[in-house]
Amino acid sequence: MTQLVTVFGATGAQGGSLARAALADPDRRFRVRAVTRRPDSPAARQLARSGAEVFRADLDDAASVQRAMQGAGAAFCVTNFWEHRCPEKEFAQARTMAQAASSAGVRHAIWSTLEDTRDFFPADGQRMPAPQGRYNVPHFDGKGEANRCFIDSGVPTTLLYTSFYWDNLIHFGMQPQRGASGTLEFVLPMGDARLPGIAADDIGPCAFGIFARGAELVGKSIGIAGEHLTGMQMAEQLALALGEPVDHVAPTPQQYAALGFAGADDLANMFQFKMDFERAFGAARNPACARELHPGLQTFARWLGRNKARLPIARSAS
């Protein structure tokens, strides 16, 4: 019997790529319930045309989340911190999904998470500033703290640790920018440390691979990345793809935070954490593991080949 998988965030990066992977499965092992707040959006309508059951629910509405879980054998649970920038709200949303999964008898949940950096060092402002008072990296720490919601609920869960989206170069303002000389500059405040990264479109197929293996991966923590690259290596790949020089600029995390855009302090601390704990953070994200789950896993160069035209880069004045 085909199993029903409830996919939260089905019109977003992670949930959307999982929904598409499940719908494209030639063996049709899962029926997809695509959960969204906006069932009339173009993305939701496309999923419906592809065979998904589009289901309206809101993570802040526990009753709707419980309805979305009913009858599901599997559930993909994800939150969007950047929508509200509130770790407490993110924790509450995760708890709502975990409780609903438990009540519905879900047999396998994936919780898309990140490290709680306070397991590595206290949020006391000594190593780095403590945004919002009790966090080091708010968009990491809230997710990591919420792991216990799934563990304590008793829901059979796989913890999926994701990596830096290369798509941030398209959607998050992290693309190369033209410096005063007109040369493109790629800013990554990590010195010569390696950054685990992944194409957002590859996260869903990796999650699908976890669901396909079923009980074997329940209770496991799985980290995924496409490649681990330094800022210099990323700049070199960008230069090859774009056909012009790209310099790597590596400010300190403190200098990066001083740029002052919304979320700069959070991101600066994130980059410092990844730099300071490069070995442990990278070891938790083995590209070979991700490729085993998803043989089509992209490298950064391959991703650039497909997406370079989408990078919002200003033309040279010359």
C-alpha positions as a Python dict, from the first residue, in 0.01 Angstrom:
ca = {
    (1, 'M'): (0, 0, 0),
    (2, 'T'): (132, 344, -94),
    (3, 'Q'): (223, 545, 216),
    (4, 'L'): (102, 901, 271),
    (5, 'V'): (375, 1153, 354),
    (6, 'T'): (278, 1490, 496),
    (7, 'V'): (523, 1753, 375),
    (8, 'F'): (534, 2083, 562),
    (9, 'G'): (678, 2381, 382),
    (10, 'A'): (579, 2217, 55),
    (11, 'T'): (607, 2539, -144),
    (12, 'G'): (944, 2627, 11),
    (13, 'A'): (1297, 2516, -70),
    (14, 'Q'): (1323, 2198, 137),
    (15, 'G'): (963, 2078, 144),
    (16, 'G'): (913, 2165, -221),
    (17, 'S'): (1212, 1964, -334),
    (18, 'L'): (1094, 1666, -128),
    (19, 'A'): (741, 1687, -269),
    (20, 'R'): (878, 1696, -624),
    (21, 'A'): (1113, 1404, -556),
    (22, 'A'): (831, 1189, -415),
    (23, 'L'): (596, 1277, -701),
    (24, 'A'): (866, 1192, -957),
    (25, 'D'): (941, 853, -800),
    (26, 'P'): (870, 594, -1072),
    (27, 'D'): (775, 340, -805),
    (28, 'R'): (521, 579, -650),
    (29, 'R'): (611, 470, -298),
    (30, 'F'): (449, 775, -137),
    (31, 'R'): (138, 982, -182),
    (32, 'V'): (214, 1347, -111),
    (33, 'R'): (11, 1576, 113),
    (34, 'A'): (164, 1916, 40),
    (35, 'V'): (103, 2148, 334),
    (36, 'T'): (98, 2522, 272),
    (37, 'R'): (-70, 2834, 404),
    (38, 'R'): (-138, 2944, 47),
    (39, 'P'): (-303, 2664, -152),
    (40, 'D'): (-381, 2906, -435),
    (41, 'S'): (-17, 3004, -491),
    (42, 'P'): (146, 2910, -824),
    (43, 'A'): (380, 2665, -648),
    (44, 'A'): (89, 2490, -474),
    (45, 'R'): (-111, 2470, -795),
    (46, 'Q'): (186, 2315, -974),
    (47, 'L'): (213, 2049, -702),
    (48, 'A'): (-158, 1976, -738),
    (49, 'R'): (-116, 1934, -1114),
    (50, 'S'): (168, 1691, -1044),
    (51, 'G'): (-56, 1475, -826),
    (52, 'A'): (-13, 1611, -473),
    (53, 'E'): (-297, 1663, -229),
    (54, 'V'): (-259, 2030, -141),
    (55, 'F'): (-360, 2088, 221),
    (56, 'R'): (-399, 2421, 394),
    (57, 'A'): (-245, 2448, 741),
    (58, 'D'): (-52, 2698, 951),
    (59, 'L'): (221, 2600, 1198),
    (60, 'D'): (80, 2855, 1442),
    (61, 'D'): (-260, 2678, 1431),
    (62, 'A'): (-224, 2347, 1616),
    (63, 'A'): (-562, 2215, 1504),
    (64, 'S'): (-475, 2259, 1137),
    (65, 'V'): (-140, 2086, 1189),
    (66, 'Q'): (-315, 1793, 1357),
    (67, 'R'): (-553, 1763, 1061),
    (68, 'A'): (-258, 1769, 822),
    (69, 'M'): (-101, 1474, 1005),
    (70, 'Q'): (-409, 1252, 1009),
    (71, 'G'): (-360, 930, 815),
    (72, 'A'): (5, 999, 738),
    (73, 'G'): (265, 730, 781),
    (74, 'A'): (550, 976, 734),
    (75, 'A'): (600, 1348, 789),
    (76, 'F'): (865, 1599, 685),
    (77, 'C'): (884, 1878, 941),
    (78, 'V'): (1058, 2207, 873),
    (79, 'T'): (1030, 2567, 992),
    (80, 'N'): (1129, 2902, 842),
    (81, 'F'): (1316, 3110, 1098),
    (82, 'W'): (1375, 3400, 860),
    (83, 'E'): (1005, 3463, 829),
    (84, 'H'): (988, 3593, 1187),
    (85, 'R'): (1343, 3568, 1333),
    (86, 'C'): (1208, 3436, 1664),
    (87, 'P'): (1367, 3118, 1807),
    (88, 'E'): (1088, 3079, 2062),
    (89, 'K'): (827, 3079, 1788),
    (90, 'E'): (1029, 2829, 1589),
    (91, 'F'): (1049, 2600, 1893),
    (92, 'A'): (673, 2627, 1946),
    (93, 'Q'): (606, 2537, 1582),
    (94, 'A'): (834, 2233, 1607),
    (95, 'R'): (658, 2123, 1927),
    (96, 'T'): (321, 2157, 1752),
    (97, 'M'): (437, 1930, 1467),
    (98, 'A'): (591, 1675, 1704),
    (99, 'Q'): (276, 1655, 1916),
    (100, 'A'): (55, 1624, 1609),
    (101, 'A'): (276, 1349, 1466),
    (102, 'S'): (256, 1162, 1794),
    (103, 'S'): (-123, 1193, 1812),
    (104, 'A'): (-160, 1077, 1451),
    (105, 'G'): (65, 775, 1498),
    (106, 'V'): (318, 885, 1235),
    (107, 'R'): (568, 602, 1191),
    (108, 'H'): (860, 808, 1057),
    (109, 'A'): (924, 1181, 1087),
    (110, 'I'): (1215, 1381, 955),
    (111, 'W'): (1292, 1698, 1150),
    (112, 'S'): (1509, 1938, 948),
    (113, 'T'): (1740, 2084, 1207),
    (114, 'L'): (2074, 2248, 1287),
    (115, 'E'): (2312, 2240, 1581),
    (116, 'D'): (2231, 2412, 1907),
    (117, 'T'): (2561, 2597, 1938),
    (118, 'R'): (2513, 2625, 2314),
    (119, 'D'): (2609, 2256, 2329),
    (120, 'F'): (2955, 2375, 2217),
    (121, 'F'): (2991, 2691, 2429),
    (122, 'P'): (2759, 2901, 2649),
    (123, 'A'): (2568, 3201, 2521),
    (124, 'D'): (2741, 3433, 2766),
    (125, 'G'): (2879, 3687, 2519),
    (126, 'Q'): (3240, 3579, 2576),
    (127, 'R'): (3325, 3400, 2249),
    (128, 'M'): (3079, 3606, 2045),
    (129, 'P'): (2789, 3845, 2109),
    (130, 'A'): (2467, 3681, 2228),
    (131, 'P'): (2182, 3807, 2005),
    (132, 'Q'): (1841, 3815, 2171),
    (133, 'G'): (2004, 3753, 2507),
    (134, 'R'): (2030, 3375, 2537),
    (135, 'Y'): (2144, 3251, 2195),
    (136, 'N'): (2472, 3241, 2006),
    (137, 'V'): (2324, 3174, 1662),
    (138, 'P'): (1946, 3217, 1696),
    (139, 'H'): (1852, 3047, 1368),
    (140, 'F'): (2062, 2744, 1467),
    (141, 'D'): (1995, 2728, 1840),
    (142, 'G'): (1614, 2730, 1821),
    (143, 'K'): (1610, 2437, 1580),
    (144, 'G'): (1865, 2241, 1778),
    (145, 'E'): (1676, 2299, 2102),
    (146, 'A'): (1359, 2171, 1932),
    (147, 'N'): (1519, 1830, 1865),
    (148, 'R'): (1396, 1723, 2206),
    (149, 'C'): (1036, 1794, 2105),
    (150, 'F'): (1055, 1505, 1861),
    (151, 'I'): (1266, 1283, 2085),
    (152, 'D'): (1042, 1337, 2390),
    (153, 'S'): (724, 1285, 2185),
    (154, 'G'): (823, 928, 2107),
    (155, 'V'): (773, 979, 1734),
    (156, 'P'): (1020, 765, 1534),
    (157, 'T'): (1237, 1046, 1400),
    (158, 'T'): (1543, 1106, 1184),
    (159, 'L'): (1723, 1432, 1254),
    (160, 'L'): (1834, 1582, 922),
    (161, 'Y'): (2118, 1834, 949),
    (162, 'T'): (2133, 2058, 644),
    (163, 'S'): (2407, 2287, 509),
    (164, 'F'): (2450, 2635, 366),
    (165, 'Y'): (2227, 2674, 62),
    (166, 'W'): (2419, 2771, -250),
    (167, 'D'): (2084, 2925, -348),
    (168, 'N'): (2162, 3199, -94),
    (169, 'L'): (2371, 3346, -376),
    (170, 'I'): (2044, 3398, -565),
    (171, 'H'): (1787, 3479, -299),
    (172, 'F'): (1972, 3603, 12),
    (173, 'G'): (2201, 3877, -118),
    (174, 'M'): (2519, 3670, -91),
    (175, 'Q'): (2608, 3682, -461),
    (176, 'P'): (2935, 3842, -575),
    (177, 'Q'): (2914, 4221, -568),
    (178, 'R'): (3112, 4472, -771),
    (179, 'G'): (3379, 4650, -572),
    (180, 'A'): (3498, 5007, -626),
    (181, 'S'): (3733, 4889, -903),
    (182, 'G'): (3450, 4710, -1085),
    (183, 'T'): (3587, 4363, -1002),
    (184, 'L'): (3346, 4112, -855),
    (185, 'E'): (3398, 4029, -488),
    (186, 'F'): (3261, 3724, -309),
    (187, 'V'): (3233, 3791, 64),
    (188, 'L'): (3261, 3496, 303),
    (189, 'P'): (3381, 3574, 658),
    (190, 'M'): (3537, 3235, 729),
    (191, 'G'): (3906, 3288, 652),
    (192, 'D'): (4037, 2973, 486),
    (193, 'A'): (3792, 2739, 663),
    (194, 'R'): (3574, 2511, 451),
    (195, 'L'): (3201, 2576, 427),
    (196, 'P'): (2974, 2272, 377),
    (197, 'G'): (2720, 2371, 113),
    (198, 'I'): (2439, 2214, -85),
    (199, 'A'): (2189, 2291, -359),
    (200, 'A'): (1849, 2345, -200),
    (201, 'D'): (1698, 2121, -469),
    (202, 'D'): (1913, 1832, -341),
    (203, 'I'): (1783, 1844, 16),
    (204, 'G'): (1443, 1699, -78),
    (205, 'P'): (1583, 1402, -270),
    (206, 'C'): (1811, 1327, 28),
    (207, 'A'): (1508, 1335, 258),
    (208, 'F'): (1323, 1110, 14),
    (209, 'G'): (1617, 868, 35),
    (210, 'I'): (1581, 864, 414),
    (211, 'F'): (1208, 789, 392),
    (212, 'A'): (1272, 520, 132),
    (213, 'R'): (1508, 341, 373),
    (214, 'G'): (1246, 365, 647),
    (215, 'A'): (1305, 218, 990),
    (216, 'E'): (1676, 169, 919),
    (217, 'L'): (1738, 543, 976),
    (218, 'V'): (1490, 607, 1259),
    (219, 'G'): (1672, 747, 1559),
    (220, 'K'): (1970, 853, 1347),
    (221, 'S'): (2121, 1195, 1286),
    (222, 'I'): (2202, 1243, 918),
    (223, 'G'): (2404, 1540, 791),
    (224, 'I'): (2415, 1631, 423),
    (225, 'A'): (2633, 1851, 201),
    (226, 'G'): (2722, 1862, -165),
    (227, 'E'): (3078, 1983, -110),
    (228, 'H'): (3300, 2146, 153),
    (229, 'L'): (3469, 2449, -6),
    (230, 'T'): (3674, 2745, 112),
    (231, 'G'): (3570, 3095, 13),
    (232, 'M'): (3867, 3106, -224),
    (233, 'Q'): (3756, 2783, -393),
    (234, 'M'): (3401, 2915, -429),
    (235, 'A'): (3535, 3239, -580),
    (236, 'E'): (3743, 3037, -829),
    (237, 'Q'): (3438, 2835, -934),
    (238, 'L'): (3231, 3153, -963),
    (239, 'A'): (3498, 3308, -1186),
    (240, 'L'): (3497, 3006, -1416),
    (241, 'A'): (3118, 3005, -1440),
    (242, 'L'): (3082, 3380, -1491),
    (243, 'G'): (3377, 3423, -1724),
    (244, 'E'): (3541, 3705, -1527),
    (245, 'P'): (3761, 3738, -1217),
    (246, 'V'): (3600, 3702, -876),
    (247, 'D'): (3800, 3796, -565),
    (248, 'H'): (3740, 3632, -230),
    (249, 'V'): (3696, 3889, 48),
    (250, 'A'): (3718, 3751, 402),
    (251, 'P'): (3622, 4008, 665),
    (252, 'T'): (3618, 3903, 1028),
    (253, 'P'): (3278, 3798, 1164),
    (254, 'Q'): (3277, 4121, 1366),
    (255, 'Q'): (3329, 4326, 1049),
    (256, 'Y'): (3053, 4129, 879),
    (257, 'A'): (2811, 4195, 1166),
    (258, 'A'): (2891, 4565, 1139),
    (259, 'L'): (2742, 4572, 789),
    (260, 'G'): (2416, 4615, 978),
    (261, 'F'): (2162, 4452, 749),
    (262, 'A'): (1875, 4260, 907),
    (263, 'G'): (2013, 3936, 1050),
    (264, 'A'): (2379, 4036, 1005),
    (265, 'D'): (2461, 3963, 1371),
    (266, 'D'): (2303, 3617, 1352),
    (267, 'L'): (2483, 3529, 1027),
    (268, 'A'): (2816, 3666, 1151),
    (269, 'N'): (2796, 3440, 1455),
    (270, 'M'): (2696, 3148, 1230),
    (271, 'F'): (3004, 3194, 1013),
    (272, 'Q'): (3226, 3222, 1321),
    (273, 'F'): (3077, 2903, 1465),
    (274, 'K'): (3139, 2717, 1139),
    (275, 'M'): (3494, 2850, 1129),
    (276, 'D'): (3578, 2782, 1494),
    (277, 'F'): (3429, 2431, 1485),
    (278, 'E'): (3515, 2352, 1124),
    (279, 'R'): (3621, 1994, 1190),
    (280, 'A'): (3315, 1888, 1393),
    (281, 'F'): (3067, 2078, 1177),
    (282, 'G'): (3210, 1936, 856),
    (283, 'A'): (3241, 1582, 991),
    (284, 'A'): (2867, 1585, 1063),
    (285, 'R'): (2796, 1654, 692),
    (286, 'N'): (2955, 1390, 473),
    (287, 'P'): (2893, 1441, 100),
    (288, 'A'): (2939, 1066, 49),
    (289, 'C'): (2644, 1001, 281),
    (290, 'A'): (2432, 1253, 92),
    (291, 'R'): (2530, 1097, -242),
    (292, 'E'): (2431, 753, -116),
    (293, 'L'): (2085, 891, -38),
    (294, 'H'): (2071, 1093, -361),
    (295, 'P'): (2302, 976, -642),
    (296, 'G'): (2224, 1292, -842),
    (297, 'L'): (2383, 1515, -576),
    (298, 'Q'): (2530, 1831, -735),
    (299, 'T'): (2873, 1984, -687),
    (300, 'F'): (2903, 2362, -661),
    (301, 'A'): (3039, 2378, -1016),
    (302, 'R'): (2744, 2179, -1149),
    (303, 'W'): (2499, 2395, -956),
    (304, 'L'): (2662, 2709, -1096),
    (305, 'G'): (2640, 2571, -1448),
    (306, 'R'): (2265, 2542, -1404),
    (307, 'N'): (2206, 2865, -1212),
    (308, 'K'): (2470, 3124, -1306),
    (309, 'A'): (2220, 3323, -1512),
    (310, 'R'): (1999, 3356, -1202),
    (311, 'L'): (2269, 3525, -990),
    (312, 'P'): (2163, 3890, -951),
    (313, 'I'): (2500, 4037, -1048),
    (314, 'A'): (2540, 4394, -1170),
    (315, 'R'): (2708, 4432, -1507),
    (316, 'S'): (3050, 4589, -1530),
    (317, 'A'): (3051, 4960, -1610),
    (318, 'S'): (3323, 4906, -1871),
}
